């Protein structure tokens, strides 16, 4: 694992930074695809883990959620707007009707799992404040730690071109984002927090808050 800040780690994956999973204190944030349980469990086995939290219920973030919760005996935390998707396993109908989503759903979506704690704006998870940031999904949330301005923002923005794998700030593709305009509002909400360490669902962490803020400032209204 790679240490990003005190108590915050990025788990290893292949290709590196393609589908990110984090250990935030004693909480595993996101769970990649249904093929990821072994690589996640192997890396957290020496750590105390008491919960698993999602940024959002998409196939590349909830795929191993049931396996993690069942194996470790821990509760699942999820934003309110994504609870039904996580508990029913029907993620596909909540995404744009695009051929890529049909393939990804079959290839990566993990089993449904009951949500033990529904997250709302201002809740606390592992010393971080929950921020509601819908748009890429209805119940998308981010996690922000005021003390050192660490932000785990899921897919509100990517720090990787998903077509080429090259690093760089991008909006998530419209094919995966039901409401791009609302997602931009969420990005502006996060930029206003003035984060210093930004951890993405896809792409390497960014230790440059100004670069993040400048990118968000140029997004279309």
DAZI-V344536 format. One record per pair of residues at least 24 apart in sequence whose C-alpha atoms are under 10 Angstrom apart, sorted by sequence separation. I is the first residue (numbers start at 1). J is the second residue. D is the distance in Angstrom with one decimal. If there is no record, write none. Layout:
BEGIN
i=I j=J d=D
i=I j=J d=D
END
This chain:
BEGIN
i=23 j=47 d=9.2
i=25 j=49 d=8.1
i=26 j=50 d=5.7
i=27 j=51 d=4.9
i=28 j=52 d=4.7
i=29 j=53 d=4.8
i=30 j=54 d=4.7
i=31 j=55 d=9.7
i=36 j=60 d=9.6
i=40 j=64 d=8.6
i=49 j=73 d=9.5
i=50 j=74 d=5.7
i=51 j=75 d=5.2
i=52 j=76 d=5.1
i=53 j=77 d=4.5
i=54 j=78 d=5.3
i=55 j=79 d=7.4
i=56 j=80 d=9.9
i=57 j=81 d=9.4
i=58 j=82 d=9.0
i=62 j=86 d=7.8
i=86 j=110 d=9.2
i=87 j=111 d=8.7
i=88 j=112 d=5.6
i=89 j=113 d=7.7
i=128 j=152 d=9.4
i=156 j=180 d=9.6
i=191 j=215 d=9.3
i=192 j=216 d=9.8
i=14 j=39 d=9.9
i=24 j=49 d=9.4
i=25 j=50 d=9.3
i=26 j=51 d=6.9
i=27 j=52 d=5.4
i=28 j=53 d=6.2
i=29 j=54 d=5.6
i=30 j=55 d=6.3
i=33 j=58 d=9.1
i=34 j=59 d=7.9
i=35 j=60 d=9.8
i=49 j=74 d=7.8
i=50 j=75 d=7.5
i=51 j=76 d=6.3
i=52 j=77 d=6.1
i=53 j=78 d=6.0
i=54 j=79 d=7.6
i=56 j=81 d=9.0
i=57 j=82 d=5.9
i=86 j=111 d=8.4
i=87 j=112 d=5.0
i=88 j=113 d=7.6
i=89 j=114 d=10.0
i=187 j=212 d=9.6
i=188 j=213 d=8.2
i=191 j=216 d=6.9
i=13 j=39 d=7.6
i=23 j=49 d=8.5
i=25 j=51 d=9.9
i=26 j=52 d=8.7
i=27 j=53 d=6.7
i=28 j=54 d=8.4
i=29 j=55 d=7.1
i=30 j=56 d=7.9
i=31 j=57 d=9.8
i=32 j=58 d=9.0
i=33 j=59 d=6.0
i=34 j=60 d=8.0
i=36 j=62 d=9.9
i=37 j=63 d=8.5
i=38 j=64 d=9.1
i=41 j=67 d=9.3
i=50 j=76 d=9.8
i=51 j=77 d=7.5
i=52 j=78 d=8.8
i=53 j=79 d=8.9
i=56 j=82 d=6.6
i=57 j=83 d=8.0
i=86 j=112 d=5.5
i=87 j=113 d=5.0
i=88 j=114 d=8.6
i=157 j=183 d=8.7
i=187 j=213 d=9.2
i=190 j=216 d=9.1
i=191 j=217 d=8.5
i=12 j=39 d=8.0
i=13 j=40 d=8.8
i=27 j=54 d=10.0
i=29 j=56 d=9.9
i=30 j=57 d=8.8
i=31 j=58 d=10.0
i=32 j=59 d=7.3
i=33 j=60 d=4.6
i=34 j=61 d=9.1
i=36 j=63 d=7.4
i=37 j=64 d=5.3
i=41 j=68 d=7.3
i=45 j=72 d=9.5
i=55 j=82 d=9.4
i=56 j=83 d=9.2
i=57 j=84 d=9.4
i=58 j=85 d=8.6
i=59 j=86 d=9.8
i=62 j=89 d=9.7
i=85 j=112 d=8.1
i=86 j=113 d=6.1
i=87 j=114 d=5.1
i=156 j=183 d=6.3
i=157 j=184 d=8.9
i=188 j=215 d=9.9
i=189 j=216 d=9.6
i=11 j=39 d=8.7
i=12 j=40 d=8.4
i=24 j=52 d=9.7
i=30 j=58 d=9.7
i=31 j=59 d=9.1
i=32 j=60 d=4.5
i=33 j=61 d=6.3
i=34 j=62 d=7.7
i=35 j=63 d=7.3
i=36 j=64 d=5.8
i=37 j=65 d=8.1
i=40 j=68 d=8.2
i=54 j=82 d=9.4
i=57 j=85 d=6.7
i=58 j=86 d=8.6
i=84 j=112 d=9.5
i=85 j=113 d=9.6
i=86 j=114 d=7.2
i=87 j=115 d=6.6
i=155 j=183 d=9.4
i=156 j=184 d=7.8
i=187 j=215 d=9.7
i=188 j=216 d=6.2
i=11 j=40 d=7.3
i=23 j=52 d=9.2
i=24 j=53 d=9.5
i=31 j=60 d=7.3
i=32 j=61 d=4.3
i=33 j=62 d=6.5
i=34 j=63 d=3.9
i=35 j=64 d=6.9
i=36 j=65 d=9.3
i=37 j=66 d=9.2
i=38 j=67 d=9.2
i=56 j=85 d=9.6
i=57 j=86 d=5.9
i=84 j=113 d=9.9
i=86 j=115 d=7.3
i=156 j=185 d=9.7
i=157 j=186 d=9.6
i=187 j=216 d=6.5
i=188 j=217 d=7.4
i=23 j=53 d=9.9
i=30 j=60 d=8.5
i=31 j=61 d=4.9
i=32 j=62 d=6.0
i=33 j=63 d=3.8
i=34 j=64 d=4.7
i=37 j=67 d=6.3
i=38 j=68 d=9.2
i=41 j=71 d=8.7
i=56 j=86 d=9.0
i=57 j=87 d=9.7
i=59 j=89 d=9.5
i=83 j=113 d=9.5
i=84 j=114 d=9.2
i=156 j=186 d=7.1
i=157 j=187 d=7.2
i=172 j=202 d=9.5
i=186 j=216 d=10.0
i=187 j=217 d=9.3
i=12 j=43 d=8.0
i=22 j=53 d=9.8
i=30 j=61 d=5.0
i=31 j=62 d=5.2
i=32 j=63 d=5.5
i=33 j=64 d=5.7
i=34 j=65 d=8.1
i=36 j=67 d=9.2
i=37 j=68 d=6.5
i=41 j=72 d=8.7
i=58 j=89 d=9.9
i=83 j=114 d=8.2
i=84 j=115 d=8.9
i=156 j=187 d=6.1
i=169 j=200 d=9.9
i=185 j=216 d=9.5
i=188 j=219 d=8.8
i=11 j=43 d=7.0
i=29 j=61 d=8.7
i=30 j=62 d=6.2
i=31 j=63 d=5.9
i=32 j=64 d=6.3
i=33 j=65 d=8.7
i=34 j=66 d=9.1
i=36 j=68 d=9.5
i=54 j=86 d=9.8
i=57 j=89 d=9.2
i=58 j=90 d=9.9
i=59 j=91 d=7.5
i=83 j=115 d=6.5
i=155 j=187 d=9.8
i=156 j=188 d=9.9
i=184 j=216 d=7.9
i=187 j=219 d=9.0
i=11 j=44 d=8.6
i=21 j=54 d=9.8
i=29 j=62 d=9.7
i=30 j=63 d=8.7
i=31 j=64 d=5.0
i=32 j=65 d=8.3
i=34 j=67 d=8.5
i=57 j=90 d=9.8
i=58 j=91 d=6.6
i=59 j=92 d=8.9
i=82 j=115 d=9.6
i=83 j=116 d=9.7
i=153 j=186 d=9.9
i=170 j=203 d=9.9
i=184 j=217 d=9.9
i=30 j=64 d=8.5
i=31 j=65 d=5.5
i=37 j=71 d=9.3
i=57 j=91 d=7.2
i=58 j=92 d=8.6
i=83 j=117 d=9.5
i=153 j=187 d=9.0
i=156 j=190 d=9.0
i=169 j=203 d=8.6
i=185 j=219 d=9.5
i=30 j=65 d=7.5
i=31 j=66 d=9.2
i=80 j=115 d=9.5
i=83 j=118 d=7.4
i=136 j=171 d=9.7
i=167 j=202 d=9.2
i=168 j=203 d=7.7
i=169 j=204 d=10.0
i=184 j=219 d=7.0
i=185 j=220 d=9.9
i=29 j=65 d=9.7
i=31 j=67 d=9.3
i=58 j=94 d=9.5
i=78 j=114 d=9.9
i=79 j=115 d=9.3
i=82 j=118 d=9.3
i=83 j=119 d=9.4
i=136 j=172 d=7.5
i=167 j=203 d=6.1
i=168 j=204 d=8.8
i=184 j=220 d=7.8
i=185 j=221 d=8.3
i=28 j=65 d=9.7
i=31 j=68 d=8.0
i=58 j=95 d=8.9
i=76 j=113 d=8.0
i=77 j=114 d=9.3
i=78 j=115 d=6.5
i=80 j=117 d=9.1
i=81 j=118 d=9.1
i=82 j=119 d=9.9
i=136 j=173 d=9.1
i=153 j=190 d=8.2
i=165 j=202 d=9.2
i=166 j=203 d=8.3
i=167 j=204 d=7.0
i=169 j=206 d=9.4
i=184 j=221 d=7.6
i=75 j=113 d=10.0
i=76 j=114 d=7.3
i=77 j=115 d=5.9
i=78 j=116 d=8.2
i=79 j=117 d=8.7
i=80 j=118 d=5.5
i=81 j=119 d=9.3
i=136 j=174 d=8.6
i=165 j=203 d=8.0
i=166 j=204 d=9.9
i=167 j=205 d=9.9
i=168 j=206 d=9.6
i=181 j=219 d=9.7
i=21 j=60 d=10.0
i=75 j=114 d=8.8
i=76 j=115 d=5.2
i=77 j=116 d=6.1
i=78 j=117 d=6.7
i=79 j=118 d=5.7
i=80 j=119 d=5.9
i=81 j=120 d=9.5
i=136 j=175 d=9.9
i=137 j=176 d=8.6
i=138 j=177 d=9.6
i=151 j=190 d=8.4
i=159 j=198 d=9.5
i=181 j=220 d=8.4
i=182 j=221 d=9.8
i=20 j=60 d=9.0
i=21 j=61 d=8.1
i=28 j=68 d=9.0
i=75 j=115 d=7.4
i=76 j=116 d=5.3
i=77 j=117 d=4.8
i=78 j=118 d=5.4
i=79 j=119 d=4.6
i=80 j=120 d=6.8
i=136 j=176 d=7.0
i=137 j=177 d=6.6
i=138 j=178 d=8.3
i=159 j=199 d=8.8
i=160 j=200 d=9.1
i=162 j=202 d=8.0
i=181 j=221 d=7.4
i=19 j=60 d=6.9
i=20 j=61 d=8.3
i=75 j=116 d=5.5
i=76 j=117 d=6.5
i=77 j=118 d=5.9
i=78 j=119 d=5.6
i=79 j=120 d=6.3
i=80 j=121 d=9.9
i=95 j=136 d=8.9
i=136 j=177 d=4.3
i=137 j=178 d=6.6
i=138 j=179 d=8.6
i=158 j=199 d=9.3
i=159 j=200 d=6.6
i=160 j=201 d=9.5
i=161 j=202 d=8.7
i=162 j=203 d=8.7
i=1 j=43 d=7.0
i=18 j=60 d=10.0
i=19 j=61 d=7.9
i=59 j=101 d=9.3
i=63 j=105 d=9.9
i=74 j=116 d=9.2
i=75 j=117 d=7.4
i=76 j=118 d=8.7
i=77 j=119 d=6.6
i=78 j=120 d=8.8
i=79 j=121 d=8.9
i=95 j=137 d=7.9
i=135 j=177 d=6.6
i=136 j=178 d=6.0
i=137 j=179 d=7.8
i=151 j=193 d=9.0
i=157 j=199 d=9.8
i=158 j=200 d=6.0
i=159 j=201 d=8.3
i=160 j=202 d=6.1
i=161 j=203 d=8.1
i=169 j=211 d=9.0
i=1 j=44 d=8.9
i=67 j=110 d=8.7
i=70 j=113 d=9.4
i=94 j=137 d=8.0
i=95 j=138 d=9.8
i=134 j=177 d=9.8
i=135 j=178 d=6.4
i=136 j=179 d=6.3
i=137 j=180 d=9.7
i=140 j=183 d=9.5
i=150 j=193 d=9.9
i=151 j=194 d=9.4
i=152 j=195 d=9.7
i=157 j=200 d=7.1
i=158 j=201 d=6.7
i=159 j=202 d=6.1
i=160 j=203 d=4.5
i=169 j=212 d=7.9
i=60 j=104 d=8.4
i=63 j=107 d=9.8
i=64 j=108 d=9.2
i=66 j=110 d=7.3
i=67 j=111 d=8.5
i=69 j=113 d=8.7
i=94 j=138 d=8.5
i=134 j=178 d=9.6
i=135 j=179 d=4.7
i=136 j=180 d=6.8
i=138 j=182 d=9.8
i=142 j=186 d=9.7
i=149 j=193 d=7.9
i=150 j=194 d=9.5
i=151 j=195 d=6.1
i=154 j=198 d=9.8
i=155 j=199 d=9.7
i=156 j=200 d=8.2
i=157 j=201 d=8.2
i=158 j=202 d=5.4
i=159 j=203 d=4.3
i=160 j=204 d=7.4
i=171 j=215 d=9.7
i=59 j=104 d=7.1
i=60 j=105 d=9.2
i=63 j=108 d=6.1
i=64 j=109 d=8.5
i=65 j=110 d=7.2
i=66 j=111 d=6.3
i=69 j=114 d=9.9
i=134 j=179 d=8.2
i=135 j=180 d=5.9
i=136 j=181 d=9.5
i=137 j=182 d=9.8
i=138 j=183 d=9.8
i=141 j=186 d=9.6
i=149 j=194 d=7.2
i=150 j=195 d=6.0
i=151 j=196 d=7.7
i=152 j=197 d=8.4
i=153 j=198 d=7.2
i=154 j=199 d=7.5
i=155 j=200 d=6.4
i=156 j=201 d=8.6
i=157 j=202 d=8.4
i=158 j=203 d=6.2
i=159 j=204 d=6.2
i=170 j=215 d=8.6
i=171 j=216 d=9.3
i=58 j=104 d=9.6
i=59 j=105 d=6.4
i=62 j=108 d=8.9
i=63 j=109 d=5.1
i=64 j=110 d=5.9
i=65 j=111 d=7.9
i=66 j=112 d=6.9
i=67 j=113 d=9.3
i=91 j=137 d=9.9
i=134 j=180 d=9.5
i=135 j=181 d=7.2
i=136 j=182 d=8.1
i=137 j=183 d=8.5
i=140 j=186 d=9.5
i=144 j=190 d=8.9
i=149 j=195 d=4.7
i=150 j=196 d=6.1
i=151 j=197 d=6.1
i=152 j=198 d=6.1
i=153 j=199 d=6.3
i=154 j=200 d=5.2
i=155 j=201 d=5.3
i=157 j=203 d=9.6
i=158 j=204 d=9.0
i=159 j=205 d=7.5
i=169 j=215 d=7.4
i=170 j=216 d=9.6
i=27 j=74 d=9.5
i=30 j=77 d=10.0
i=58 j=105 d=8.8
i=59 j=106 d=9.1
i=60 j=107 d=9.8
i=61 j=108 d=9.2
i=62 j=109 d=7.1
i=63 j=110 d=3.8
i=64 j=111 d=8.0
i=65 j=112 d=8.5
i=66 j=113 d=5.6
i=135 j=182 d=4.8
i=136 j=183 d=5.8
i=143 j=190 d=10.0
i=146 j=193 d=8.6
i=148 j=195 d=8.3
i=149 j=196 d=5.4
i=150 j=197 d=4.7
i=151 j=198 d=4.9
i=152 j=199 d=4.7
i=153 j=200 d=5.7
i=154 j=201 d=4.4
i=155 j=202 d=7.1
i=158 j=205 d=9.9
i=159 j=206 d=7.8
i=169 j=216 d=9.4
i=27 j=75 d=9.9
i=28 j=76 d=9.8
i=29 j=77 d=9.3
i=30 j=78 d=9.9
i=59 j=107 d=8.5
i=60 j=108 d=6.4
i=61 j=109 d=8.7
i=62 j=110 d=6.2
i=63 j=111 d=7.1
i=65 j=113 d=7.5
i=66 j=114 d=8.6
i=77 j=125 d=9.1
i=134 j=182 d=6.6
i=135 j=183 d=3.9
i=136 j=184 d=9.3
i=142 j=190 d=8.5
i=146 j=194 d=9.7
i=148 j=196 d=7.4
i=149 j=197 d=6.5
i=150 j=198 d=6.2
i=151 j=199 d=6.0
i=152 j=200 d=6.2
i=153 j=201 d=7.2
i=154 j=202 d=7.8
i=155 j=203 d=10.0
i=171 j=219 d=8.7
i=27 j=76 d=9.9
i=59 j=108 d=5.3
i=60 j=109 d=7.1
i=61 j=110 d=9.1
i=62 j=111 d=8.5
i=63 j=112 d=9.1
i=133 j=182 d=8.4
i=134 j=183 d=6.0
i=135 j=184 d=7.7
i=144 j=193 d=8.5
i=146 j=195 d=8.5
i=148 j=197 d=8.2
i=149 j=198 d=8.5
i=150 j=199 d=7.8
i=151 j=200 d=8.6
i=152 j=201 d=8.1
i=170 j=219 d=9.9
i=27 j=77 d=9.7
i=58 j=108 d=9.1
i=59 j=109 d=4.2
i=60 j=110 d=8.8
i=62 j=112 d=8.9
i=133 j=183 d=7.0
i=134 j=184 d=9.4
i=135 j=185 d=8.3
i=136 j=186 d=9.3
i=145 j=195 d=8.9
i=58 j=109 d=7.5
i=59 j=110 d=6.6
i=62 j=113 d=9.5
i=79 j=130 d=9.0
i=81 j=132 d=9.7
i=133 j=184 d=9.3
i=134 j=185 d=8.7
i=135 j=186 d=7.2
i=144 j=195 d=8.1
i=57 j=109 d=9.4
i=58 j=110 d=9.3
i=59 j=111 d=9.7
i=79 j=131 d=9.5
i=80 j=132 d=9.3
i=82 j=134 d=9.8
i=133 j=185 d=8.1
i=134 j=186 d=6.5
i=135 j=187 d=9.5
i=145 j=197 d=9.9
i=57 j=110 d=9.9
i=79 j=132 d=7.6
i=81 j=134 d=8.3
i=85 j=138 d=9.7
i=133 j=186 d=4.7
i=134 j=187 d=9.6
i=144 j=197 d=9.8
i=152 j=205 d=9.3
i=159 j=212 d=9.7
i=79 j=133 d=9.5
i=85 j=139 d=9.5
i=132 j=186 d=7.9
i=133 j=187 d=7.6
i=144 j=198 d=9.4
i=151 j=205 d=9.8
i=79 j=134 d=9.4
i=82 j=137 d=7.3
i=83 j=138 d=9.6
i=84 j=139 d=9.7
i=131 j=186 d=9.2
i=133 j=188 d=9.7
i=151 j=206 d=9.9
i=157 j=212 d=9.5
i=81 j=137 d=7.8
i=82 j=138 d=6.1
i=83 j=139 d=7.6
i=133 j=189 d=7.8
i=143 j=199 d=9.7
i=81 j=138 d=4.9
i=82 j=139 d=4.4
i=132 j=189 d=9.3
i=133 j=190 d=8.2
i=142 j=199 d=9.9
i=150 j=207 d=9.4
i=79 j=137 d=9.8
i=80 j=138 d=8.3
i=81 j=139 d=3.6
i=82 j=140 d=7.1
i=131 j=189 d=8.9
i=132 j=190 d=9.7
i=142 j=200 d=9.9
i=157 j=215 d=10.0
i=79 j=138 d=8.5
i=80 j=139 d=5.5
i=81 j=140 d=7.3
i=82 j=141 d=9.6
i=131 j=190 d=8.2
i=157 j=216 d=9.1
i=79 j=139 d=4.7
i=80 j=140 d=8.5
i=81 j=141 d=9.5
i=149 j=209 d=9.4
i=78 j=139 d=7.7
i=79 j=140 d=6.1
i=80 j=141 d=9.2
i=53 j=115 d=9.6
i=78 j=140 d=8.4
i=79 j=141 d=6.0
i=78 j=141 d=8.0
i=79 j=142 d=9.4
i=52 j=116 d=9.9
i=53 j=117 d=9.1
i=51 j=116 d=9.8
i=53 j=118 d=9.9
i=54 j=119 d=9.6
i=51 j=117 d=9.9
i=53 j=119 d=9.2
i=33 j=104 d=9.6
i=35 j=107 d=9.3
i=36 j=108 d=9.7
i=53 j=125 d=8.4
i=34 j=107 d=8.3
i=35 j=108 d=7.4
i=53 j=126 d=10.0
i=33 j=107 d=8.5
i=34 j=108 d=5.5
i=35 j=109 d=9.4
i=36 j=110 d=9.9
i=51 j=125 d=9.2
i=101 j=175 d=7.6
i=33 j=108 d=5.0
i=34 j=109 d=6.1
i=35 j=110 d=8.6
i=51 j=126 d=9.2
i=55 j=130 d=9.6
i=100 j=175 d=7.7
i=101 j=176 d=7.2
i=32 j=108 d=8.5
i=33 j=109 d=6.4
i=34 j=110 d=4.8
i=50 j=126 d=9.7
i=55 j=131 d=9.9
i=98 j=174 d=9.8
i=99 j=175 d=8.9
i=100 j=176 d=8.6
i=32 j=109 d=9.3
i=33 j=110 d=6.7
i=34 j=111 d=8.0
i=55 j=132 d=9.5
i=56 j=133 d=9.8
i=98 j=175 d=6.2
i=32 j=110 d=9.3
i=55 j=133 d=9.3
i=56 j=134 d=9.2
i=58 j=136 d=9.4
i=96 j=174 d=8.1
i=97 j=175 d=7.8
i=98 j=176 d=8.3
i=31 j=110 d=9.5
i=58 j=137 d=8.0
i=95 j=174 d=9.9
i=96 j=175 d=5.9
i=97 j=176 d=9.1
i=56 j=136 d=8.5
i=57 j=137 d=7.6
i=95 j=175 d=7.9
i=96 j=176 d=6.4
i=56 j=137 d=6.6
i=57 j=138 d=9.2
i=95 j=176 d=6.3
i=96 j=177 d=6.9
i=97 j=178 d=9.5
i=55 j=137 d=9.5
i=56 j=138 d=8.3
i=57 j=139 d=8.0
i=58 j=140 d=9.7
i=94 j=176 d=9.8
i=95 j=177 d=6.8
i=96 j=178 d=5.7
i=56 j=139 d=6.4
i=57 j=140 d=7.8
i=94 j=177 d=9.5
i=95 j=178 d=5.8
i=96 j=179 d=9.3
i=55 j=139 d=8.2
i=56 j=140 d=4.7
i=94 j=178 d=7.6
i=95 j=179 d=9.6
i=54 j=139 d=9.8
i=55 j=140 d=5.6
i=56 j=141 d=6.6
i=54 j=140 d=8.3
i=55 j=141 d=5.0
i=56 j=142 d=8.9
i=54 j=141 d=7.8
i=55 j=142 d=5.9
i=53 j=141 d=9.8
i=54 j=142 d=8.9
i=55 j=143 d=8.1
i=54 j=143 d=9.9
i=53 j=143 d=9.8
i=61 j=154 d=8.7
i=61 j=155 d=9.6
i=55 j=152 d=8.3
i=56 j=153 d=9.8
i=58 j=155 d=9.8
i=27 j=125 d=7.9
i=28 j=126 d=9.8
i=55 j=153 d=7.1
i=56 j=154 d=7.3
i=26 j=125 d=9.4
i=27 j=126 d=6.5
i=55 j=154 d=5.4
i=56 j=155 d=8.3
i=25 j=125 d=9.0
i=26 j=126 d=6.6
i=54 j=154 d=8.6
i=55 j=155 d=8.0
i=24 j=125 d=8.8
i=25 j=126 d=5.6
i=26 j=127 d=9.9
i=55 j=156 d=9.6
i=24 j=126 d=6.5
i=25 j=127 d=7.8
i=23 j=126 d=9.9
i=24 j=127 d=8.7
i=25 j=128 d=9.4
i=24 j=128 d=8.7
i=29 j=143 d=9.3
i=8 j=126 d=10.0
i=58 j=176 d=9.1
i=7 j=126 d=9.5
i=24 j=143 d=9.3
i=29 j=152 d=8.7
i=30 j=154 d=8.3
i=29 j=154 d=9.2
i=24 j=152 d=9.1
i=22 j=152 d=8.5
i=21 j=154 d=9.6
i=20 j=154 d=8.7
i=61 j=201 d=8.0
i=18 j=159 d=9.8
i=60 j=201 d=8.9
i=6 j=148 d=8.8
i=8 j=150 d=8.7
i=17 j=159 d=9.1
i=18 j=160 d=8.0
i=60 j=202 d=9.8
i=5 j=148 d=8.2
i=17 j=160 d=8.4
i=18 j=161 d=9.8
i=5 j=149 d=9.8
i=6 j=150 d=9.6
i=8 j=152 d=9.7
i=18 j=162 d=8.3
i=5 j=150 d=7.5
i=56 j=201 d=10.0
i=4 j=150 d=8.7
i=55 j=201 d=8.6
i=18 j=165 d=7.4
i=17 j=165 d=8.9
i=18 j=166 d=9.9
i=16 j=165 d=9.6
i=15 j=165 d=8.9
i=17 j=167 d=9.2
i=32 j=201 d=9.0
i=30 j=201 d=8.4
i=29 j=201 d=9.8
i=22 j=199 d=8.7
i=21 j=199 d=9.7
i=22 j=200 d=9.7
i=20 j=199 d=8.7
i=21 j=200 d=9.2
i=22 j=201 d=9.2
i=20 j=200 d=7.2
i=21 j=201 d=7.4
i=19 j=200 d=9.0
i=20 j=201 d=5.1
i=21 j=202 d=9.5
i=18 j=200 d=9.8
i=19 j=201 d=6.1
i=20 j=202 d=5.9
i=17 j=200 d=8.7
i=18 j=201 d=7.9
i=19 j=202 d=5.3
i=20 j=203 d=7.7
i=17 j=201 d=8.1
i=18 j=202 d=5.2
i=19 j=203 d=7.7
i=20 j=204 d=8.7
i=17 j=202 d=5.9
i=18 j=203 d=5.9
i=19 j=204 d=9.9
i=20 j=205 d=9.8
i=16 j=202 d=9.5
i=17 j=203 d=4.8
i=18 j=204 d=8.3
i=16 j=203 d=8.2
i=17 j=204 d=5.4
i=16 j=204 d=8.2
i=17 j=205 d=8.4
i=10 j=199 d=8.4
i=9 j=199 d=9.8
i=10 j=200 d=9.9
i=8 j=199 d=9.8
i=5 j=197 d=8.0
i=4 j=197 d=7.7
i=4 j=198 d=9.3
i=10 j=204 d=9.3
i=4 j=199 d=8.5
i=10 j=205 d=8.7
i=4 j=205 d=7.9
i=4 j=206 d=9.6
i=4 j=207 d=9.1
END
